[in-house]
Amino acid sequence: MPGSKSIIPFGPQHPVFPEPLQLRLVLEDEKVVEALPAIGYVHRGIEKLAEKKEYTQNIFLVERICGICSFMHALAYCQGIEMLMDVTVPDRARYLRVIWSELHRLHSHLLWLGLLADSFGFESLFMQSWRSREAVMDIMEATAGGRVIISTCIIGGVRRDISEELMAEVLKTVDVLERDLEIIRPVVFDDYSVKQRLVGTGRITSEQAYDLGSVGPVARACGIARDFRETGYAAYKEIKVTPVTETGGDAYARARVRIREMYQSIDIVRQAVRDIPAGDIAVPARGNPEGEVISRVEQPRGEVIYYIKGDGTKNLERLRVRTPTFANMAPLLTMLPGCELANVPVIVLSIDPCISCTER
Amino acid sequence: MVSLLKSVINNVLRKPETRCYPVERRAPFAGSRGHVEMDPSTCTFCGVCARKCPANALTVSKDPRSWTLEPYKCIVCGYCADICPKKSISMNPNHGLPGGI
């Protein structure tokens, strides 16, 4: 019957979804006219649990909000507490934080690239990008002791130093990655089949992206030059970051932004390893946090906001996290209407959703 | 066509990227946080580790002297090894089997 609408539940379990999210797609034939999201499948009550734990224990808790950008969660939390307690982090620790942050960005973007390739059936690109990602995982384990959840950030600095030999290993790893990226980049940028699926898919205008409050690569793919690293937290004061922007506003532009950001991250790691000063890696933080603060950090998916309220005891009064995927949900729901059902996975993956982050 | 041929030859000649686990195992990195180890000869059973453990995985009692690690709760963060006043707790780089120590 032409013109009649049907609703298809997309998720919570779907082959392309790494995490459970449900989208109820209102379809007219094969065309999406509306998308209704349903979240709540991986809610773990982390914000409430953070009020029960000591503020030092919370570092390990907030790292577990997201498996992919775990270090940046700990960084945002520690920076917030350091602001409340007036702790000045030693220079070497600031540089080490940048190195681990950028390694996290690299492995997050490689993971995303694999998932995006998987969403349109390009299995060999999926395999190759995840193979390259293993190099980052290995260097993370060698420098920090863990593959993903590295638990190195503490209040007042970092827990581990990277020795000279390991710094050389880090440089070797980014060299290998750059070589791999030189093979991957032309495939994503120029391949006919990839462009057929990505160009024009899930397009939003710059105004829409701004009005809907999109962050990270979704905003930068619409030409909005906004990257929180520009403001100079950690060692980004010394290492200048220029936001990578594209103007297409579609899935192809978002893919280009992320691939170019990987090159940028490689550059930042090299600069940080070159310029890192010698010295202490942590200062002791005494007392308890009191007052309220908003701490922001640029994650691979965009800007994360931590609101921390302490009352002078070892437990926090309130911890609130606004994660980048939550901010990118509204733009996603604007991208979906009008697209074909077959393009829904590509559009959803193009914002790099992290549902565990969103629900906490 | 030429680049395709190059890829094909490369793929035929290259060793596989994967490892034949468990026959062939990668040696752990020196600083890897594999599992928690405790040396009972130096431990004073002060209980600092149990109070500070983010996952409440440790139970320590002075009388009778006991130190228990619940492997299913432990998140292998290594915080206990950092804060132990006698440095009795250390991280062994070898990964334990899931759920076992």
Boltz contact constraints between the chains, C-beta under 6 A:
constraints:
  - contact:
      token1: [A, 57]
      token2: [B, 54]
      max_distance: 6.0
  - contact:
      token1: [A, 60]
      token2: [B, 54]
      max_distance: 6.0
  - contact:
      token1: [A, 60]
      token2: [B, 77]
      max_distance: 6.0
  - contact:
      token1: [A, 131]
      token2: [B, 17]
      max_distance: 6.0
  - contact:
      token1: [A, 141]
      token2: [B, 29]
      max_distance: 6.0
  - contact:
      token1: [A, 141]
      token2: [B, 32]
      max_distance: 6.0
  - contact:
      token1: [A, 142]
      token2: [B, 29]
      max_distance: 6.0
  - contact:
      token1: [A, 145]
      token2: [B, 31]
      max_distance: 6.0
  - contact:
      token1: [A, 145]
      token2: [B, 32]
      max_distance: 6.0
  - contact:
      token1: [A, 145]
      token2: [B, 33]
      max_distance: 6.0
  - contact:
      token1: [A, 146]
      token2: [B, 33]
      max_distance: 6.0
  - contact:
      token1: [A, 151]
      token2: [B, 77]
      max_distance: 6.0
